[in-house]
Every structure is written in C-alpha cells, then in structure tokens.
Amino acid sequence: MKDQGMPLGDFRFCFPYEPCSQELKARMAALNAVTGAQIRANLARAAREAEMARLEAVDRRVKVQMRAEAQYTKQYMKILGAVSAEAWRWLYAQAAEGGEVTLLCYCRDGQFCHTNLIV
C-alpha cells in the first residue's frame, strides 16, 4: 500500500547539488512510510479520545438528569399522596366505566414530566 502521508522532504539531493545514494533514498522512503503510519495512528487515537470524551460528557449529563428526575419523582409523589382517596376512586371509576378521563400536560414532548408518573 502506498503511503498517503506527506513526505518529510525532497530527498533527491542529500546536500546541495550532491545526489543521494540509493541506500539513503531507501532509508528516507522507509522513514517517510513509518512517519506517515505514526501520524495516521496518532490521528486515529486522537479521534478515539475525542469520541470517548464526548461519550463521557453525555454520560455525565444523563446521570445529572436521572438525579433530577429522581428528585422530581419524590416531590411529585408527595403531591399525589395528598390527593384524596375519594378523588382517586372517582378517576378509577370513570376509567372502569369506559368514561373518558383527560389529563392535560404542557411539558415539551420527550421530556420527563409528571405524566410519566401518573399514566
């Protein structure tokens, strides 16, 4: 496979106006190939590290969101606990009789909200 990296220099001449030996040309070509491979490996490693950093940031945001949801759930369950048993019986009776029970929510779609806890 031909090296796609950028060569280190033009090695047709070792010193001004002095042609390089075939051995030196071969060594320089090998150095270019190794250097190109190292550059590609370093770029791939940097890309992997950047992706890992991005995933770790997402993980931190998810964990913070989960803690917030747990706190919200705890507080909302206290609110639901304050609803009278008579009100719950009425809602269940309406639903059991095929009646329509409508609960409104103004939260944005896809967000965790109280609807997730009731329904």
Number of C-alpha atoms within 10 A of each C-alpha: 4 5 13 10 15 11 15 13 8 9 16 15 12 13 9 7 8 9 12 14 13 10 9 13 17 13 12 17 16 12 14 18 20 14 17 18 15 13 14 14 12 12 12 12 12 12 12 12 12 12 12 12 12 12 12 12 12 12 12 12 12 12 12 12 13 13 12 13 15 12 12 15 17 11 12 16 14 11 10 12 10 9 10 9 10 9 10 12 11 11 15 14 13 13 13 10 8 9 11 10 11 8 8 7 10 7 11 8 8 6 9 16 17 15 13 9 11 10 6
